[in-house]
């Protein structure tokens, strides 16, 4: 999913990806692929929406790749 917002002279582009339905084992590779695709497109603001808890290693990998992780349950809040 791609979102854009124009604020005067600044244009923000955010890319959002989803890792849902028990893809816990694939989250690490999803982060690498997502990061590479966003980088190739020149998008620096990245959000990954998940529906399961992840371990500290995956959180650290996402931080290194500058991906913000949001739990789908947080969206309603």
C-alpha positions in Angstrom: 0.0 0.0 0.0 1.3 3.4 -0.9 0.3 6.7 0.8 1.3 10.2 -0.2 0.7 13.5 1.5 1.7 17.0 0.3 2.5 19.6 2.9 3.5 22.8 1.1 6.9 22.0 -0.3 7.4 18.7 1.5 6.0 15.5 -0.1 5.8 12.5 2.1 5.6 9.0 0.6 4.9 6.1 2.9 4.8 2.5 1.9 2.9 0.0 4.0 3.2 -3.8 3.9 1.3 -6.5 5.7 2.6 -9.8 7.2 -0.6 -11.4 8.5 -2.1 -14.8 9.1 0.6 -16.6 10.9 3.6 -15.7 8.8 5.8 -15.4 11.8 8.5 -17.7 10.3 8.7 -15.5 7.2 8.8 -12.1 8.9 12.7 -11.8 8.7 12.7 -12.4 5.0 9.7 -10.2 4.5 11.6 -7.4 6.2 14.5 -7.8 3.9 12.4 -7.9 0.8 10.2 -5.0 1.9 13.2 -2.9 2.7 14.9 -3.6 -0.6 11.8 -2.9 -2.6 11.1 0.4 -0.8 14.8 1.4 -1.2 14.7 0.7 -4.9 11.6 2.9 -5.2 13.3 5.7 -3.2 10.8 5.5 -0.3 12.3 6.0 3.2 9.2 5.8 5.3 8.2 2.2 5.8 5.5 0.5 7.9 5.0 -3.2 8.4 1.7 -4.3 9.8 1.7 -7.6 11.7 -0.9 -9.6 13.6 1.4 -11.7 15.8 4.0 -11.1 18.4 7.6 -11.1 17.2 10.9 -11.6 18.9 13.6 -9.1 19.7 15.8 -10.1 16.9 13.1 -9.3 14.3 12.4 -6.0 16.0 16.1 -5.1 15.9 16.3 -6.1 12.2 13.3 -3.9 11.4 14.9 -1.0 13.3 18.1 -1.4 11.3 16.2 -1.4 8.1 14.2 1.7 9.3 10.9 -0.1 9.2 8.2 0.8 11.8 6.3 -2.3 13.0 2.6 -1.8 13.9 0.4 -4.5 15.4 -2.9 -4.6 13.6 -4.6 -4.4 16.9 -3.1 -0.9 17.4 -4.8 0.4 14.3 -8.2 0.6 16.0 -6.7 2.6 18.9 
